[in-house]
């Protein structure tokens, strides 16, 4: 996606420059379209590149003025050129800063909702998933499983990661899996009715089948309880 944006920005720079050469007349303002290219560069590459995009736009504008004989070349040497430079650079730098700040904040938000050991959503993210399903109003099953008699002859974190990967492989794509305790995992799985959620324990059969195949060896659980809530 970044390559698409950068390629589009380059195409805009070229298109605006060519249009300025052949179509620009005094007061027409074709050079304002450089803002589009500056914005794309800033959003993708950050404030430094955004400011650099502003400098490039100003350079292309000045070159266009010299090459387009319908625009007085003396205009380059007026106060309007430094003002244009400041505007281009400021827009590029500010858009780049806001974009970078947003990406950083979004990354921190994602990390805050992830379990650092297994990479699964944590309790906070699981609560958000519950609220989202409640807002939709469709019935769903809530499964809570805890791991008993874990043998930690090997690394505990590695054992938990194995369990998380196995559980994730047993669930449908529309289900939500999270680690909600030290050795507890929870699942939200869709169902067709409230009766099904309370009686048939949707998704529990698949999880139990996977759990039954876990050997009693190092780093693997010897028993998994799954209950519907």
C-alpha positions, 0 to 999 in steps of 0.5 A: 500500500505504501508503494501505491501511495508513493507511486501516486505521489510521484505521478501527481508531481509529474502531472502537475508539473506538465500541466503547469508548463502547458496550461498555467496562466497568471492566477490559475493556480495549478501549483496548488495541486502539489499539495496532494502529492505532498500529503501522500508523501507525508502520510506514508513516509513521515514528517521529514519526507513530507517537508522534503516533498514540500521543498520538491514542490517549490523547486518544481514550481520555480522551474515551471515558472522559468519554463512557462513563458506565459508566467512572468519569471520575475514572480520567482524572485518575489515574496510569494516563493518563500511563502509558498515554500513555507506553506508546502513544507509546513503542510508536509511536516504537520501531516507527516507528524500527525500520521506518525503519531497516529500510527504510534498511538494505534500500535500502542493500543494494539499492544495494550490489548495483546497478551505478551506471552501468547500474542492472543487478545487479553482480557481488555480486548476480550471485554471489547469483543463481548461488548461488540457482540452484545451490541449486534444482538446475535446470540453467542457462546462463551467458553472458558477453559483452564489448564490443569496439571501443566508439566513445566519441565520446559519453558512455561511461556513456550507451553502456553504458546503451544496451547494458544496455537492449538486452540486457535487452530480448532476454532472457526475464523469468526470465533474470538480467542483470548487469554484471560488468566494465568492458565485460562483461555476464553472463547466467544463463538457464534451460534444460531440461537440462545438454546444452542448456546446454552445446550450444545456448547458451540465450539467446545467439541472441537476444542475438546477433540484437540485437547484429547490429542495432547500427549502428557509430555513436557510443556503440554496440559494433561487436562482441559476443562471447557464450560459454557457461560 
